[in-house]
């Protein structure tokens, strides 16, 4: 999205200012949203106070008073963050692979978000290594359909399917939903951005010693993964994650001065079919058209995976799941051994996931107008959720 957008036959839109964003953009993006698919924080407790205890690992972690959070707290919280970031990648990959025209505006938006999420995963792995932890990715592999790790966005069920308006709205937008209120609600659900805000507060309070010895460096999309050695570095990378995902309470842009909207608003542009623009003192989805792309009709993967698929589908599913497991193993090795070669092997393994995934998406499910798709199962491994 450029900083000035033009609606068909309309006037030039105002630029995306960091301080010009109003709540109207968020309100416009939500209608209609089922309560089970939303995740909004209508209020926050005072700094240092308890935060929604009893709602999964994140709720339990945030219930610990700030003064009692130390290195072990950070290691536990960052491993949850590893699981959260990893859990976003398979559904976004399914959406991306299902799009037939990769040059379309919608495809470009999904691809950018995917690369950002891969960068976020690298960042939290580096942060965990910085405080003496060892990222565990294979054991954190999520099960679909299911909740997000740690209890963030309670009530949300993340599932795998091809790109549809319902999938964009109920999964992609719901995962990235900002912590700022999108409608008048009485709950105080945990968003991913709120979790990262508390992580940053804890880093500042605990002031842990940071080691760069087992961190990795890699170019990922438009971002450079680099070792984190100071609290200023920590603040910078966490701010990037929050802004790329949710924007801020004052702007839909994902960073000062760039020309991208944050993930939530990028997905909302696909859902509404229009780019976000400022008009009448607020933000609305009335900019240039974002046509919904032609997609492969991958069905929603059922709980437990596909039931008795044909032999060829089973072969492709097994091939995919084996490559997925090898990718996760390579990522585990990369941070365990500070091994750039293992990180490169993980990137190659991810590229090998696409051919069997697309072939599955073109294989009709008997008796339906839909097709199969990847399950993202880890063979002979019980995936754990926090």
N, C-alpha and C positions, 0 to 999 in steps of 0.2 A: 504494500500500500504506500503510495507516495504521500508526501506531506501535504499536497493539495490534491483533492479528488474532485472529479467532475461528474455529476449525475447526467444521464442522457438528456440533452436539451436544457440543462439547468445551469445555474451560475457556478462559479468556482467555489469550492468549499474552503472553509477556514483551515489553516494548518493545525496539526496536532500539537497543541501547547501542553507543556508539563503541568501547568497550573489551571488549565481551562476546563478540565473534565468535571462534569456534573453527574449526579446520580441518575439522570434521565437515560444515559447510555445503558447502565445496568438494568434499569427497569424495563427498557425497551427490549432487552435481550431475553427476558424471562417468560414472556407469555406465549403459550401456557406451559407451566412447569409443574409436574406432579410433585407433591411434597416429598415423596421418597427419592426423587432425583435431584433435590436441591440441597445446597450446603451453605448456609449463610449465617454469619455471626451478627445477631442483632445488638449485641452489647458485649463488653469485655470487662472482666474484673480489674480491680486496681492492680498496678504493678506489684509483683511479689505475692499476690493473693492466689488462692487455689483456682485452677481452671478446669471446669467440667470433669471432676474425678469420676472414675468408674466406667469410662467409655473407651475401653481398649488400652493398648500399651501407651499411646500418646496421652490419653487422659490421665493415666496413672503417673506418667513421667511429669506432666505439667502440674499435677497436684503436689509435687515435692516443692517445698518453699525454696525460693531462689537461693537463699543463703546456704542451703544444704546440697545444692547441685555442684558436683565436682567432676573430675575426669571420668569416673565410672559412669556417671549420669550421661555425660556427653557421648561416651562410646555406645551406650545402650540406645540413646536417641538417634545417633547417626546411623546405626545399623537399621533402625526402623526407617530412616530416610532412604537408605539404600533400597529397601523393599518397596517403598512408595514410588521412587523414581523408576525402578525396574518395572513396576506393575503398569505404568502408563505406556510403555513402549509396545507390547504386543497388540493392544487394541488399536493404537494409532498406526502400527504397521499394517494391520488388516485393512483399515480404512484406506491407507495409501496404496497398497497392492491392488485393491479392488477397482481403483480409478483407471479407466482405459486410456485417457489422454493425459499423459504426465505434463503436458505443456499448459493445461488449463489452470485458471487462477486458483480454483479450489485445490488442485493437486499441489501447486506451489505453496499454498498456505499450510497444508498438512505436512509436506516435506520439511518446511522450515521448523515447524513445531517439533517434529521427530528429531531433527538434528539438535535442537535446543535440549530436548529431554535426554538425549545421549550425553550431551555436555553436562547436564545437571547430575546425571549418574556418576560421571567421572569426578565431578567436584565433591560430591558427598563421600565418595571412596577416598579421595585425597584428604578430606577433612578427618575422616575416621583414622586413616593412617597417621595423620599429624598428631593425634592424641593417643597414639600407641595401640590402636585397634587394627584388626585385620578384616577388611570387607568380605562378607560371605554372600555370594550372589546365587550360587546354585541352590543352596538350602533355603534361600529367600524367594525362590521362584513362585509366583502366585498361581492360584488355581482359579480358573474362570468357568462359569460366572461366580462372582464372589465380591466381598467388600474390599475396599482399599486397606492395605496394611495399617495396623496401629489404631484403627478406629477413627481416622479422619473422614470427614463427610459421612457421618453415620446415616444409615438408611440407603446409601447409594449402592447399587449392585452394578459392578463392571462386567460386561460381557463382550464376547468377540463376535463380530459380524462384518459384512461389507458395509461400505459407506451408504447410509440412508439418512434422511432427515431426522428420524427418530434416534438413530445411533449418535449423530452429531449432537443432538439436543440432550439426550438422556444419559450419555456416557461422556463424550468429549467435553462438552460445555460444563457438565456437572462436576467432572474431575477438576477442572481449572477454575471453578467458580470463586470469585473474590471473597475475602472475609468481610468486606464492607456490606452492609445490608442491601439486598436487592428488592426487598419488599418488607412490609411490616410483619415481623414474625416475633414470636415470644421465645424461640429457642436460642441457644448460643453454641451452635454446632461448630466443630473444629474444621477449619479449612487448612489446606496445605500451607498457604501463606502465613497463617497464624502460628502454625507449628514452627516454621522457619524463623518467624519473629522471636519466638521464645528460645529457639536455639541460639540466635545471635545475642539475646539478653544474657543467656547463661555463659557463653564464651566471654562476654565482657565482665561478668561478675566473677567467674572462676579464674579467668586469666591463665589458662593452662600453658605449660611449656609446649611449644609446637616444634615438631621435628619434620624436616623435609626428606629424611633419609629414604623413606619407602613410598614416596609420592611419585606420580608419573606425569609426563608431559606429552601432549598430543594436540594436533589441530583437529577440531571437530566442528564442521560447518563454518560459521562465521566467527566462532569463538576459539580461543587458545586455552587449553587446559594446562595450567602451570602449577608448580608446587606452591603451597600456602604456608608462609613462614611467620607472618605477623598477624596481630589482631586486626590491623587495617586490611590485610589481605582477606581475612575471614569475613569482615564486614562487606567488603566489595563483592565477593563471590556469592554470599547469601543474598545481598541486595539484587544482584543480577538474576538469581533464580526466582526471587519473588516478583520482580518487575517483568521478567519474561513470561511468567505464568499468569499473573493476575493483573499486571499494571500496578498502579497505586490508587489511593482514594481520590487523587486529584487529576489523574490522566490515564487514558487507555494505551498510551505508548509504553513500550517495554524497556526503554532506557532513554535518558536525556539526549536529545539531538538526533536519534536515529529515525528511520522511516518505517518501523514495524509497529503494529499493534500487538499487545500482549496476547497470549494463547487463547484466553477466554473470548476475547473480542474477535480474534481471527476465526475461531470456530463459529462464533455468532454471525459473522459475515457470510459464511457458507450456509448457515441455517436460514438466515433472512434473505439471502440472495442479493445483498447490497453491501457496499462498503460503508463503514462508519464515518459519519461526517458531523461537523458542528453546524447547527442551525437553530435560530430562535432562542439562543441562550442555553442550548443543551445539545446533547449528542444523540443522533438518530441513525438508523440504518437506511439511509436514503441516498447514498452516494452511487458510484459507478456499479453496474451490474456484476454480480458474481454468480454466473449460471451454475446450477447444480450439475455435476458431471455425470456422464454416462458411466455406469459401473458394472462390474461383474456381480451377479446376485448371490453373493455368499450368504447363506442362512446363519441365523444366530446359533452358535455352538451350544448344544444342550449340556446340562450338568452331567458330568461323567464322560463327556465326549460323544462322538458319533456312535450310534447303535448299529452294529453289524454292517459296516460299510462294505462295498464290493472289494474284491481282492486288489484291484489297481489303486483304489482310494486308500486302502490299508497300507499298501507299499509306500505310497507317497507320504502318508501320515507318519509312518515309522521313520522314513528318510528325514522328514522335516524335524521330528522330535529328537532324533539322534544328533542332527546338526545344531539344534538349539541347545541341547545339553553340552555339547563340545564347546559352544560359544561361551556358556556360563562357566565351564571349567577353565577355559583360557582366561577369562576375566578374573576368576579366583586366583589363578597362578600369577597373573600379571601383578596384582598388588601384594600377594604373599612373597614373591621373589623379586619385586621391583624389576619386572621383566618386560621391556618394551616389545620384544618379539612375541610374547604371549598376547599382548594387547593388539598387535597387528594381526595375529592369528584369529583373535575374536572378531575383528573387523571383517576378515575374509570369511569367517564362518557365518556372520550375519548376511553377507552378500549371497551366500549359498542357500539361504532360506527362501529367497524370492522365487526361484523357478518351481520348486514343488508346491509352494503356496499358490501361485498363479494357476498352475495346472489343476490343483484341487478346486480353485474357484471357477474353473471352466468345466467341471465335471458335475452333471446334473444329479440331484438326489431323486431317486425313483419316485414317481407319483407327485412331484412338486415342480414348481417353476424356479426353484432355488438351487444353489450349488453347495458343494462341500467347501471347506476352508481349513486352515491350520488350527490345531487345538492348543498348541504351546504346552504340551505335557513334557515333564522331565522323566524319561524312562527309568524304571526301577528306583524311583526316589519319591519319598513322601514330601511334598512341598509343604512348608510350614508358614502359617500366618501368625502375626502378632495379635 
